Amino acid sequence: MQTPLQSAGNPTPPATVNPLALTVEEAARMLSAGGGRRVSVEQVQADIDAGAPVGRDGRINLVHYTAWLLREVQAR
């Protein structure tokens, strides 16, 4: 039995992404999709290099990253 997504011409369901454990690439893609401008992998990596929080595995918690971004904007 096919799901509605599969019967609509998509042979596999979309991959799930955990917003609490994103790769740099996933974070850039999600931020670009949710905002009014494109966010590049290089921009996210520059934020990490500047102190944005990441887990021990190098993944980004979108909630913590957003809070860090807000603090950075307010500090300017």
N, C-alpha and C positions, 0 to 999 in steps of 0.2 A: 504494500500500500504506500502510495506516495503522499508526502505532505504537500500543502498548497504551494510552498516555495519550489518544490521539486517539479510539480506538475506545470508550473508557470515557465518552464524552460530552464530552470536552474537545477542541474543534476545533483548538487550537494548543498546542504544547508550552510549558511554563512558561518564563518569561524567566530567564536566568541572571544571577546577581549576583556580581560579583568582590569578595570580602571584603578585598582589598587596595586597592580604589578605590571606596569607597561614598560616595553622597551622604548628606547629613545625614538625609534621610528614610529611606533604605535602612538606615542605621546604627540609627536609632531602631526601625525595624521588626524588624531582626534581633535587637537586644538585647532587645526585648520578647518575641519568639518564643522566645528561648533562656533567658530568665530567669523568675523567679517573679513579676515585676511589670512593669507597663507603663512604657516609657521614651518620653518625648515628644520631638518634634523640638526643642522649646524647651529641654529638659534637655541634649540633645546640643549645641545651639548655645551654651548657657551654658558648657559645658565648653570648647568651642573658644574662646570669648571669654576664658576663664580660663587659656588656654595649652595646651589639648589639641592634639596635633600634627595638622596637615593638610598635604596636598601642595600644590604650587603651583597646582594646578587646583581646590583647595578640597575635594578628596575625602579621605575618611578611610580609613586603613589600620587595619583592625580589630585587628590584632596590636599595632601601636604605640599605638592608643587604649586598648586593654585594659591594656597595661603602664603607660601614663600614669595611668589610673584607679587601678591598684593602688598606685602611688607616692603618689598623692594620699590614698588611704585610710590608708596606713601613716604618712604625715606627720601625720595628725590624731590 
